């Protein structure tokens, strides 16, 4: 053991040999000071009152001095700063290793999610359209909604509310028809236009067409139908129900539906075994009225933004 007299409070301290040549703190006054080196012959070093004192590194701070500046100088000269630098470098290396391991685990987690979740599938209409063509489900569909058939009728609004998107709506309808296949039949019925109360445009007019038929004939029939003026849904639904369809797809961009037209459409659908989904094109559609109509057929309203429509029909 090494016996050392504190140079600050003069208390005799007993220091373990392992601190020889280093520093220690006085347990009475808190002063930090150097510890003499252990003699080469192995005998304990004793520093008494008459012996040369160790150098004071730090003593308790007073109002006049803190001692931190002196401590910093001694640490820098004793080589302890080099040890601290080495420790910081080791900590930095350890931090880099931990970050690298964390990044690798994150990548592994993403891969597992993709592998395990890639095989999941959903059935029935989605809350919103799937977007681009590559996102559409396999088999018969229209804007992300799967069609189960075996008969489906597209009921397309031809009023001024859809005049800006009418051509794209017809293109989307033709694209959906191409997905039906030979086991499904369809008809396209346009909303009744106020300028033509005697007839309602449709293809085929009073029949169903095969999904594996000539789609170019349907395209030619739809080419001459334009969107303008005020249109009504109920007469178009009445015409569509004559074919006893399993599914009705109502597509509109109308921002305000007339109350009696909505009530008439709901009354026509009441008690019918037909599923109705309504597609709202644009952001200013009368969604509340569409919910009443779709709800009467056990379906839902699916929004279609302008970007979705452009992506689906490009």
C-alpha positions in Angstrom: 0.0 0.0 0.0 1.1 3.6 -0.5 0.7 6.2 2.2 0.2 9.7 1.0 -0.3 13.0 2.9 -3.0 15.1 1.2 -1.4 18.4 0.1 -4.6 20.2 0.7 -6.0 19.1 4.1 -2.8 17.3 5.3 -4.7 14.0 6.0 -2.7 10.8 5.6 -4.2 8.7 2.8 -3.7 5.0 2.2 -3.7 4.3 -1.5 -3.7 0.9 -3.3 -0.5 0.0 -5.2 -2.5 -0.1 -8.4 -2.7 3.8 -8.3 1.1 4.2 -8.2 2.1 6.9 -10.8 -1.6 7.9 -11.3 -4.0 10.2 -9.6 -6.4 9.9 -6.6 -9.1 11.9 -4.8 -8.8 12.8 -1.1 -11.8 11.2 0.6 -11.9 14.1 3.1 -11.5 17.3 1.1 -12.0 16.0 -2.4 -8.7 17.3 -3.8 -7.3 15.3 -6.7 -3.5 14.8 -6.7 -0.8 12.6 -8.1 0.3 9.4 -6.5 4.0 8.7 -6.3 5.4 5.8 -8.3 6.0 2.5 -6.4 9.8 2.0 -5.6 11.5 -0.5 -7.9 12.5 -2.7 -4.9 8.8 -3.4 -4.3 8.6 -1.7 -0.8 5.7 0.5 -0.1 6.1 4.2 -0.6 5.3 6.4 2.4 4.8 10.1 2.0 4.6 11.6 5.4 4.6 15.1 6.7 8.2 15.6 5.9 8.2 13.9 2.6 7.8 15.6 -0.7 4.1 16.0 -1.3 2.3 14.9 -4.5 1.1 17.5 -6.9 -2.4 18.8 -6.4 -4.6 18.2 -9.4 -7.9 19.4 -8.0 -9.3 20.7 -4.8 -12.9 21.7 -3.8 -14.1 24.8 -5.7 -14.5 28.0 -3.8 -16.3 31.2 -4.9 -12.9 32.6 -6.1 -11.8 29.5 -8.1 -13.2 26.3 -9.6 -9.9 24.5 -10.2 -11.2 23.2 -13.6 -8.6 25.0 -15.6 -5.8 23.6 -13.5 -7.3 20.1 -13.8 -7.5 20.4 -17.5 -3.9 21.3 -17.8 -2.8 18.4 -15.6 -4.9 15.9 -17.4 -3.5 17.1 -20.7 0.1 16.8 -19.5 -0.4 13.4 -17.7 -1.5 11.6 -20.9 -5.1 11.0 -19.6 -6.5 13.0 -22.6 -4.9 10.5 -25.0 -6.7 7.6 -23.2 -10.0 9.5 -23.3 -9.5 10.1 -27.0 -8.8 6.4 -27.6 -12.0 5.5 -25.6 -14.1 7.9 -27.7 -12.7 6.4 -30.9 -13.6 2.9 -29.6 -17.1 4.1 -28.7 -17.5 5.6 -32.2 -16.5 2.3 -33.8 -19.0 0.4 -31.6 -21.7 2.9 -32.6 -21.0 2.3 -36.3 -21.2 -1.5 -35.8 -24.6 -1.1 -33.9 -26.0 1.2 -36.7 -24.9 -1.2 -39.4 -26.5 -4.1 -37.6 -29.7 -2.1 -37.1 -29.8 -1.3 -40.8 -29.4 -4.9 -41.8 -32.2 -5.9 -39.5 -34.5 -3.3 -41.0 -33.8 -4.5 -44.5 -34.5 -8.1 -43.4 -37.8 -7.0 -41.8 -38.9 -5.3 -45.1 -38.0 -8.5 -47.1 -40.0 -10.6 -44.7 -43.0 -8.3 -45.0 -42.9 -8.4 -48.8 -42.5 -12.2 -48.9 -45.1 -13.0 -46.3 -47.6 -10.3 -47.3 -47.2 -10.7 -51.1 -49.5 -13.7 -51.3 -52.5 -12.0 -49.5 -55.5 -11.2 -51.5 -58.8 -9.4 -51.0 -62.3 -10.0 -52.4 -65.1 -7.6 -53.2 -64.9 -3.9 -54.1 -62.1 -1.8 -52.5 -62.7 1.5 -50.8 -61.1 3.2 -53.7 -59.9 2.5 -57.2 -56.7 0.6 -57.8 -55.3 3.3 -60.1 -53.1 2.3 -63.0 -53.8 -0.7 -65.2 -51.0 -2.7 -63.7 -52.8 -2.5 -60.3 -56.1 -3.9 -61.4 -57.2 -7.3 -60.1 -57.1 -10.3 -62.4 -60.3 -11.3 -64.1 -63.4 -9.2 -64.6 -63.1 -5.8 -63.0 -63.9 -2.1 -63.2 -61.7 0.5 -61.5 -60.4 -2.0 -58.9 -63.8 -3.5 -58.1 -64.0 -7.2 -59.0 -67.0 -8.2 -61.0 -68.6 -11.5 -60.2 -71.4 -11.6 -62.8 -72.6 -13.5 -64.5 -74.4 -10.4 -65.9 -73.3 -6.8 -65.4 -74.8 -3.6 -66.7 -72.8 -0.3 -66.9 -75.1 2.7 -66.2 -73.1 5.7 -67.4 -74.1 9.4 -66.8 -74.3 11.4 -70.0 -75.2 14.7 -68.4 -73.2 18.0 -68.3 -71.7 17.0 -64.9 -69.5 14.4 -66.7 -68.9 16.2 -69.9 -65.2 16.8 -69.2 -64.6 13.1 -68.3 -67.2 11.4 -70.5 -64.8 10.1 -73.1 -62.5 8.7 -70.5 -65.5 7.1 -68.8 -66.5 5.3 -72.0 -62.9 4.2 -72.5 -62.8 2.8 -69.0 -66.1 1.0 -69.7 -64.7 -0.6 -72.9 -61.6 -1.7 -71.0 -63.7 -3.3 -68.4 -65.8 -5.1 -71.0 -62.5 -6.6 -72.4 -61.8 -8.1 -69.0 -65.2 -10.0 -68.8 -64.4 -13.1 -70.7 -66.8 -15.6 -72.4 -68.7 -16.6 -69.2 -70.1 -13.1 -68.6 -72.7 -11.0 -70.3 -73.1 -7.2 -70.2 -75.1 -4.2 -71.4 -74.2 -0.5 -71.4 -77.1 1.9 -70.5 -76.8 5.7 -70.5 -78.7 8.0 -68.2 -81.8 9.5 -69.8 -81.0 12.9 -71.3 -83.5 15.7 -70.8 -83.4 16.4 -74.5 -84.5 12.9 -75.5 -87.3 11.6 -73.2 -88.6 9.0 -75.7 -85.5 6.8 -75.9 -82.6 5.8 -73.7 -79.3 5.1 -75.4 -78.0 1.6 -74.7 -75.8 -1.2 -76.2 -77.3 -3.6 -77.0 -80.6 -1.8 -76.9 -82.8 -4.6 -75.3 -80.5 -7.5 -74.8 -77.2 -8.6 -73.3 -73.9 -9.0 -75.2 -71.3 -11.7 -74.6 -68.0 -10.6 -72.9 -66.2 -12.5 -75.6 -68.0 -10.8 -78.4 -66.9 -8.0 -80.8 -65.9 -5.1 -78.6 -65.4 -2.9 -81.6 -69.2 -3.0 -82.2 -69.8 -1.7 -78.7 -67.2 1.0 -79.2 -69.0 2.1 -82.4 -72.3 2.2 -80.7 -71.0 4.3 -77.8 -69.1 6.7 -80.1 -72.1 8.8 -81.0 -73.3 9.2 -77.5 -72.4 12.6 -76.1 -72.7 14.3 -72.6 -74.8 17.4 -72.3 -77.7 19.0 -70.4 -79.5 17.4 -67.4 -79.7 13.6 -67.1 -81.8 11.3 -65.0 -80.8 8.0 -63.4 -84.1 6.3 -62.6 -85.3 5.7 -66.2 -81.9 4.2 -67.0 -82.1 1.8 -64.0 -85.6 0.8 -65.0 -84.3 -0.1 -68.5 -81.3 -2.0 -67.0 -83.4 -4.0 -64.6 -85.4 -5.5 -67.5 -82.3 -7.8 -68.1 -82.3 -9.1 -64.5 -78.7 -8.3 -64.0 -76.6 -9.5 -61.1 -74.6 -6.3 -60.9 -75.2 -2.6 -61.7 -72.2 -0.2 -62.1 -73.4 3.5 -61.8 -70.8 6.0 -63.0 -71.3 9.7 -62.6 -69.6 13.1 -62.0 -72.9 14.8 -61.0 -72.5 17.3 -58.2 -76.2 17.7 -57.4 -78.8 14.9 -57.9 -82.5 15.8 -58.0 -84.3 14.4 -55.0 -87.2 12.8 -56.8 -84.8 11.1 -59.2 -82.8 9.6 -56.2 -86.0 8.4 -54.5 -87.3 6.8 -57.7 -84.0 5.0 -58.2 -84.0 3.7 -54.6 -87.6 2.5 -55.1 -86.8 0.6 -58.2 -83.9 -1.2 -56.5 -85.8 -2.1 -53.4 -86.3 -5.8 -53.1 -84.3 -6.6 -56.2 -81.5 -9.2 -56.0 -78.9 -7.0 -57.7 -75.7 -5.6 -56.3 -75.1 -1.9 -57.0 -71.8 -0.1 -56.9 -71.6 3.7 -57.6 -68.4 5.3 -59.0 -68.0 9.0 -58.2 -65.8 10.7 -60.7 -64.1 13.9 -59.5 -64.1 15.6 -56.2 -67.5 17.4 -56.3 -69.9 14.5 -56.7 -73.2 14.2 -54.8 -71.9 11.4 -52.7 -74.8 11.3 -50.2 -77.4 10.6 -52.9 -75.1 8.0 -54.4 -74.9 6.3 -51.0 -78.6 6.0 -50.8 -78.8 4.4 -54.3 -75.9 2.1 -53.8 -77.1 1.1 -50.3 -80.4 0.0 -51.8 -78.5 -2.5 -53.8 -76.1 -3.6 -51.0 -73.1 -1.9 -52.6 -70.9 1.1 -51.9 -69.6 4.3 -53.4 -66.1 4.2 -54.8 -64.3 7.5 -55.5 -62.4 8.0 -58.8 -60.1 11.0 -59.0 -59.1 12.7 -62.2 -55.6 11.2 -61.8 -57.1 7.7 -61.3 -59.2 8.0 -64.4 -56.3 9.2 -66.5 -54.1 6.4 -65.2 -56.8 3.7 -65.9 -57.5 4.9 -69.4 -54.1 6.0 -70.7 
